[in-house]
Amino acid sequence: KSASSTDLERMEAAYRSGELDLFQLSQQLQDWAREQLSQEDLTAAESWVHKEFSQTDCRFAVRSSATIEDGKASSFAGQFESQLNVKI
């Protein structure tokens, strides 16, 4: 398992055991995601989005999605954070 996978599993276990409440888990996941994304080169994805959507007045809904939000039986994407009307 990767370190990031282990981190997520640790956070999920802490939430399920009651060690973290939903707000605390959300904060930890946001911090983790910022750290992970800061290490990735998203230049190609950003360029594609700007190329495809910059000529229109497109707005997006950006939602969190974690294993404890989405499962086989239900989907609660955006439980931790949702931002509506995001313009590029």
FENSUL-V230602 format. One record per pair of residues at least 24 apart in sequence whose ideal C-beta (glycine too) atoms are under 10 Angstrom apart, sorted by the first residue. I is the first residue (numbers start at 0). J is the second residue. D is the distance in Angstrom with one decimal. If there is no record, write none. Layout:
# FENSUL-V230602
i/j/d
I/J/D
I/J/D
This chain:
# FENSUL-V230602
i/j/d
3/31/7.6
3/32/9.8
3/34/9.0
3/35/6.0
3/38/9.6
6/31/5.9
6/34/9.3
6/35/8.9
7/31/7.3
7/32/10.0
7/35/9.8
7/65/7.4
7/66/7.0
7/67/9.2
8/66/8.7
10/65/8.6
10/66/9.8
10/67/8.6
11/65/7.9
11/66/6.4
11/67/5.4
14/65/9.8
14/67/6.4
15/67/7.8
21/67/9.3
21/78/7.6
21/79/7.8
22/79/9.1
24/65/8.6
24/67/7.7
24/78/9.8
24/79/7.4
25/63/7.7
25/65/9.2
25/78/8.1
25/79/4.1
25/80/6.6
26/79/9.0
26/80/10.0
27/79/9.9
28/63/7.1
28/65/6.0
28/67/9.1
28/68/9.5
28/79/6.0
28/80/8.7
29/63/8.0
29/79/7.3
29/80/6.8
31/65/9.8
32/63/8.1
32/65/9.2
32/79/9.6
32/80/9.7
45/87/8.7
48/87/5.9
49/87/6.3
51/87/9.4
52/86/9.3
52/87/5.8
53/87/6.7
55/87/9.9
56/86/7.7
57/85/9.4
57/86/7.4
57/87/7.0
58/83/7.9
58/84/4.9
58/85/6.4
58/86/5.5
58/87/8.8
59/83/8.4
59/84/8.0
59/85/4.6
59/86/7.7
59/87/7.4
60/84/7.8
60/85/7.2
61/85/5.1
